[in-house]
Amino acid sequence: MHPPSTLTDSAFHLLRPNRLPRRIAHAGVALAGALTLLLGACSDSGDSHTPPAPPPQPEPPVYSFNAVDERFQRFLDESAVFDGISYTVVDREQGMVHESAFGDHSLDTVVMLASTSKMPAAALLMALHEDDSLNFDIEASIDNYLPWEGVYGGATSVQLLSNTSGIPGLEALSSYGAHLCQYAPSGTLEACAQTIYATLLPGTEAPGTAYSYGGSQWQLAGAVAEQVSNSSWRQAFDRYIAEPCELEVFQYGNMWSDLGGWTGSPDSLRGLDNPNIEGGAISSLQDYAKLLLMTLRGGLCGEQRVLSEHALAFMREDRAGQFGTPYGMGWWIAAPDNDGERPTVFYDPGAFGAVAWIDTAREIGGYVAIDDYSRTDAEAPVALVLNKIIALVAEEVDRARAEAAAN
């Protein structure tokens, strides 16, 4: 390296260490020694103030759901209808902590969900609401988003998804007429929704004045999702839910008019262009477990933000209890054990017997799969889950966590 041009040769040589005057050189040696001692002292002092190592983390609880397995097996042994059942349990911290299959089920069995499709459908509408790039307010009337002339424009998407839109639900199915397009695999969701939007059903009431479960209001919610996302329901669900949560099987179709055509393979699912929003989805154990974990982990799938904590709480708010049925958006609300306490168990049952639930107090959840589509005794497995299984799971979670804390 050449010296700067502003220095003369003699000045440059004076700056070389071996040309320093003797006194300066000795002073430099002394200074170096002092710095060495000082740095050593600082180092020793620093070592004495090194933060202590964090205490070892407690071992996570080890769950044993043998009692739950035995109860499901006994249910199957005593049933003249059901040949198989499978279930999974998830924990916010540990993820999927258990899965079992009985009878002719395996851990890979894929089933049609019926109304256990509702919670994920409501989650998509909430995700669209939270997308700042879209001009969509889930609490605004749907006539802001549907481009057709119709008779149901005054309802909001929240009312559609909480069954309080005033549109007659499934109890009025016999008078649905043109609204029955929502159960046909042919056509498109957009065309069916346009028909529903324009056709007044007998018994229609003002939005927000009554509760009536299911039916056409959910198909209209699907049409709103398509319009505001400028995509098909399938594309929107993939983008906002399936892809960030890495779902492998879960999707919406429409098999209601051809239940016998379902083989258990996702390839046999029909009605992809006209999916039944309230009850047309299929899922594996693993995919539904991911959806439940998303709800328990504050809207995160891994590191991907799907929903906010506020959106999840919004879905669980009781919007129909004033009409005699505690219901949020896609979630039925179980009554708390003690009066005056906030509910902590929410569930989403289906007409074929499938049911999903979360326990927000314990931050756990579960999903039960059934694949008998005769609906001969569909309420039996749902009743079993609500009356026995949820309590058995909670009991084991409490036991295992107490044991882990004691150790």
PyMOL commands that set and color helices and strands:
alter all, ss='L'
color gray80, all
select helices_A, chain A and resi 9-14+17-19+22-48+66-78+114-129+142-144+157-161+170-175+177-183+189-198+216-229+233-242+259-261+266-268+285-296+309-316+321-323+379-406
alter helices_A, ss='H'
color red, helices_A
select strands_A, chain A and resi 84-91+95-103+111-112+251-252+281-283+300-301+304-305+332-333+345-349+355-359+364-369
alter strands_A, ss='S'
color yellow, strands_A
deselect
rebuild
show_as cartoon
